[in-house]
Amino acid sequence: MELLVAGLILFFGTHLIPSIPGMKSALTNIVGVKGYRPVFALLSLAGLVLIVLGYQERPTQILHKWYAPHWARHLMMLAMLVAFILLPAAHMKTNIKRYTRHPMLWGIAIWSGMHLWLNGDHASILLFGSFLAYSLFAMFIGNVRGAKKQTKKVPFKNDIIVVVAGGVAYIAVAFSHQWIAGVSIMGG
């Protein structure tokens, strides 16, 4: 679990930098304006790699704090499709963005909340609980800072692009879930 914890610290430490007054500007002074984004992306990616490797190393004799009902798996599959559609909606002007200020954070909250509900083991509680807490915190901070809803209607084709992109990503993750998380979701 050390890799998982290290990955979470690196990933969320990197993502919390902009919320600390003066921290982003101090780092921008060190690495430059053009250097900040690549460094941010590299540290985030390194954190994600450590998270995946650490989660894959969780003990095989898993002690669960709770078990979700069997029907929750079906709800999870539907909720994940919604989450995957919300993720790309944050990066395009869409009508989806007109109804939520933070589509990516809502997607992460749905993803992490559903996974937390279905997986009651220690590693899952740490992983998904961290992502859920971060996404809720980031939405709160964004709202406090005055994040505005997109109010202008945009072409419906943008929504179709986002739904298709989210659907393709959903299918790709569903088929690679065994490799990513060590759990197959495509069988029985």
Secondary structure per residue as TSV (DSSP state, phi and psi in degrees):
chain	resnum	aa	ss	phi	psi
A	1	M	-	360.0	-8.0
A	2	E	H	-63.2	-41.7
A	3	L	H	-63.4	-40.7
A	4	L	H	-61.0	-47.8
A	5	V	H	-63.8	-43.9
A	6	A	H	-61.1	-42.6
A	7	G	H	-63.6	-42.5
A	8	L	H	-63.5	-42.2
A	9	I	H	-63.5	-45.7
A	10	L	H	-64.7	-47.4
A	11	F	H	-64.2	-52.0
A	12	F	H	-75.5	-31.0
A	13	G	H	-59.4	-43.8
A	14	T	H	-63.0	-43.4
A	15	H	H	-74.7	-21.6
A	16	L	H	-85.3	-13.8
A	17	I	G	-52.4	-48.0
A	18	P	G	-63.1	-20.6
A	19	S	G	-86.5	-7.8
A	20	I	S	-93.3	117.5
A	21	P	T	-53.8	126.5
A	22	G	T	84.1	-15.7
A	23	M	H	-69.0	-45.3
A	24	K	H	-62.8	-43.4
A	25	S	H	-66.7	-35.4
A	26	A	H	-64.2	-43.2
A	27	L	H	-69.1	-35.8
A	28	T	H	-64.1	-35.1
A	29	N	H	-64.5	-32.1
A	30	I	H	-78.7	-50.0
A	31	V	H	-99.8	-7.1
A	32	G	-	86.8	160.2
A	33	V	H	-63.3	-42.8
A	34	K	H	-74.5	-21.0
A	35	G	H	-86.7	-19.7
A	36	Y	H	-62.2	-50.1
A	37	R	H	-62.5	-47.3
A	38	P	H	-61.7	-39.2
A	39	V	H	-65.5	-43.7
A	40	F	H	-58.4	-47.7
A	41	A	H	-64.4	-42.5
A	42	L	H	-64.8	-44.7
A	43	L	H	-65.2	-39.7
A	44	S	H	-63.8	-45.0
A	45	L	H	-62.9	-43.2
A	46	A	H	-60.7	-41.3
A	47	G	H	-61.7	-44.1
A	48	L	H	-63.0	-41.4
A	49	V	H	-61.3	-45.9
A	50	L	H	-62.5	-38.1
A	51	I	H	-62.3	-48.3
A	52	V	H	-63.1	-47.3
A	53	L	H	-62.7	-42.3
A	54	G	H	-65.7	-39.2
A	55	Y	H	-68.9	-36.5
A	56	Q	H	-66.1	-25.3
A	57	E	T	-88.3	4.3
A	58	R	S	-59.1	153.3
A	59	P	-	-58.2	142.7
A	60	T	S	-74.2	-29.3
A	61	Q	S	-87.3	83.4
A	62	I	-	-85.4	127.9
A	63	L	-	-94.8	117.8
A	64	H	B	-94.9	137.4
A	65	K	S	-82.8	-27.4
A	66	W	-	-157.3	164.6
A	67	Y	-	-128.8	134.2
A	68	A	-	-82.1	155.3
A	69	P	-	-65.0	154.8
A	70	H	T	-58.1	-38.8
A	71	W	T	-66.2	-17.0
A	72	A	H	-63.8	-26.8
A	73	R	H	-60.4	-40.0
A	74	H	H	-69.0	-40.4
A	75	L	H	-63.2	-38.8
A	76	M	H	-59.4	-44.5
A	77	M	H	-61.4	-42.1
A	78	L	H	-68.2	-44.0
A	79	A	H	-63.2	-35.9
A	80	M	H	-66.7	-35.7
A	81	L	H	-61.8	-44.7
A	82	V	H	-61.0	-45.0
A	83	A	H	-60.0	-43.1
A	84	F	H	-69.5	-26.0
A	85	I	H	-75.7	-36.2
A	86	L	H	-68.4	-32.3
A	87	L	H	-58.3	-55.4
A	88	P	H	-71.5	-19.0
A	89	A	H	-62.3	-22.2
A	90	A	T	-72.7	-20.7
A	91	H	T	-104.6	6.1
A	92	M	S	-137.8	156.4
A	93	K	-	-78.3	113.0
A	94	T	-	-134.7	163.6
A	95	N	S	-71.3	-23.4
A	96	I	H	-59.2	-40.6
A	97	K	H	-66.5	-18.9
A	98	R	H	-70.3	-22.2
A	99	Y	H	-102.9	-10.0
A	100	T	-	-145.0	140.5
A	101	R	S	-76.8	-25.8
A	102	H	-	-132.6	67.0
A	103	P	H	-60.1	-39.3
A	104	M	H	-65.3	-44.7
A	105	L	H	-65.6	-35.7
A	106	W	H	-65.3	-40.0
A	107	G	H	-61.2	-43.1
A	108	I	H	-66.6	-39.4
A	109	A	H	-63.7	-42.2
A	110	I	H	-64.9	-47.7
A	111	W	H	-57.6	-52.2
A	112	S	H	-71.5	-39.3
A	113	G	H	-63.1	-43.5
A	114	M	H	-67.3	-42.1
A	115	H	H	-65.7	-37.1
A	116	L	H	-63.4	-41.9
A	117	W	H	-64.2	-40.9
A	118	L	H	-83.1	-19.8
A	119	N	-	-123.7	102.8
A	120	G	-	-96.9	19.3
A	121	D	B	-85.6	164.6
A	122	H	H	-59.0	-47.0
A	123	A	H	-62.5	-40.6
A	124	S	H	-68.4	-38.9
A	125	I	H	-61.5	-43.6
A	126	L	H	-65.0	-49.4
A	127	L	H	-65.2	-60.1
A	128	F	H	-74.0	-31.8
A	129	G	H	-63.6	-38.4
A	130	S	H	-64.5	-45.8
A	131	F	H	-66.4	-38.6
A	132	L	H	-65.1	-46.8
A	133	A	H	-61.4	-43.8
A	134	Y	H	-62.9	-46.0
A	135	S	H	-63.9	-40.3
A	136	L	H	-66.7	-41.1
A	137	F	H	-62.5	-45.8
A	138	A	H	-64.5	-37.8
A	139	M	H	-64.6	-42.5
A	140	F	H	-60.7	-49.1
A	141	I	H	-61.8	-42.3
A	142	G	H	-60.7	-40.7
A	143	N	H	-68.8	-39.2
A	144	V	H	-62.7	-38.3
A	145	R	T	-79.0	-1.2
A	146	G	T	90.7	33.5
A	147	A	-	-57.7	133.3
A	148	K	-	-108.6	145.3
A	149	K	-	-71.7	147.3
A	150	Q	-	-74.9	124.5
A	151	T	-	-105.9	-20.4
A	152	K	S	-79.4	135.3
A	153	K	-	-67.4	142.4
A	154	V	-	-123.5	164.2
A	155	P	-	-57.3	139.3
A	156	F	H	-61.3	-24.9
A	157	K	H	-60.6	-30.9
A	158	N	H	-63.2	-39.2
A	159	D	H	-65.8	-39.4
A	160	I	H	-63.6	-42.4
A	161	I	H	-59.2	-45.1
A	162	V	H	-65.3	-42.3
A	163	V	H	-64.6	-43.0
A	164	V	H	-65.8	-46.2
A	165	A	H	-60.7	-45.0
A	166	G	H	-63.4	-40.6
A	167	G	H	-64.2	-42.0
A	168	V	H	-64.5	-45.0
A	169	A	H	-62.1	-40.7
A	170	Y	H	-59.0	-47.7
A	171	I	H	-64.5	-43.3
A	172	A	H	-60.5	-44.8
A	173	V	H	-69.2	-37.9
A	174	A	H	-59.5	-42.4
A	175	F	H	-77.7	-22.9
A	176	S	H	-103.5	7.1
A	177	H	H	-60.0	-36.5
A	178	Q	H	-58.6	-44.6
A	179	W	H	-71.2	-42.3
A	180	I	H	-69.3	-48.7
A	181	A	H	-116.1	-5.6
A	182	G	S	78.0	13.3
A	183	V	-	-130.8	123.7
A	184	S	-	-83.3	131.6
A	185	I	S	-110.7	-0.2
A	186	M	S	-92.7	-12.2
A	187	G	-	-108.8	170.1
A	188	G	-	0.4	360.0
